[in-house]
Amino acid sequence: MTDDSVPLVRAAVRALLTTARAEGHLGSGELAVAVSGGADSLALAAATAYVAPRLGLRTHGLVVDHRLQPNSAAIARQAADTLRDLGLNHAEVLPVEVTGPGGTEAAARRARYAALRAALPAPDALVLLGHTRDDQAETVLLGLGRGSGPRSIAGMRPLDPPWGRPLLGVSRVTTVAVCDRLGLTPWSDPHNADPRFTRVRLRTEVLPLLEDVLAGGVADALARTAAQVREDNEALDALATAVLAAATTDAARADELEVDTVREVPAAVRRRALRTWLLAGGVRELTDAQLRAADDLIGRWRGQGGVWLPGGLVVRRAHGRLLLHRPDQQ
């Protein structure tokens, strides 16, 4: 790695913080950075410690202790001490309980994000996360493999308040080089080498094989694909917002949607508008199959009955409108 690793990461942090301010965030001057002790988050913390004061921002270091390792408390305390040595204004450890459905990876993620959100130093603050271009590539592959649609393939957003991900264009090799240049000693989480976890196998088996077969550049190509799909998503979402506004304004009640307004709209836009309407009405965790079944009430109407949806709700068509309701309340 060339000697430009440190300025490269600093420039990435500065660019995201500048964008965030331009969009109305960070007015309080408070910022947080999440640190696990690994190379990615340590490199991010070091860059933030350098950039943030020059932008008039106070930085809080947040170390989540998942308590999944016997010595996790000591590791978390050491990471917090490193943040103080780097010059952050404040550093604290956030112990969490990793429980619930979906396996360890999903439960740890839920616990981590909940703890970080609760520790926001101000309502308009951001929490910077150390996700890199390699993490973005893994996310895109997961989305492709699960058939999760364009929202998953679009990957993680650089700025998704309260989350900020300055390093999505930076490789993991670069963050390791930053730590080496600055004399920082990253901690290697044993879970990051455990093949029981899907992401670990993607990282250690799938991506290296793709790099070999396709002669390199796969992670960068997947990250570029995510950015392109994300731009398309934003354009389609804007169109869907306008369609939904018209379809609900024409309806008699907020829980109704006027079919004629959306029937001739392209299916990709119509389903986005329909998805937003259903989620706003209380539907939970809508799958693609459920969304398409509900959309058939508009695009393939043959007098069929209502569609049951998560949350105990039913969407049905009557008198040229879609109606969303709980059967026990009718």
Secondary structure, DSSP 8 states (H G I E B T S, - for coil): --TTHHHHHHHHHHHHHHHHHHTT--TT-EEEEE--SSHHHHHHHHHHHHHHHHTT-EEEEEEEE---STTHHHHHHHHHHHHHHHT-SEEEEEE----SSSHHHHHHHHHHHHHHHHT-SSTT--EE----HHHHHHHHHHHHHHT--HHHHT---SEETTEE-TTTTS-HHHHHHHHHHHT------GGGG-TTSHHHHIIIIIHHHHHHHTTS-HHHHHHHHHHHHHHHHHHHHHHHHHHHHHHHHHSSSTTEEEHHHHTTS-HHHHHHHHHHHHHHTT--S--HHHHHHHHHHHHT-SS---EEETTTEEEEEETTEEEEE-GGG-
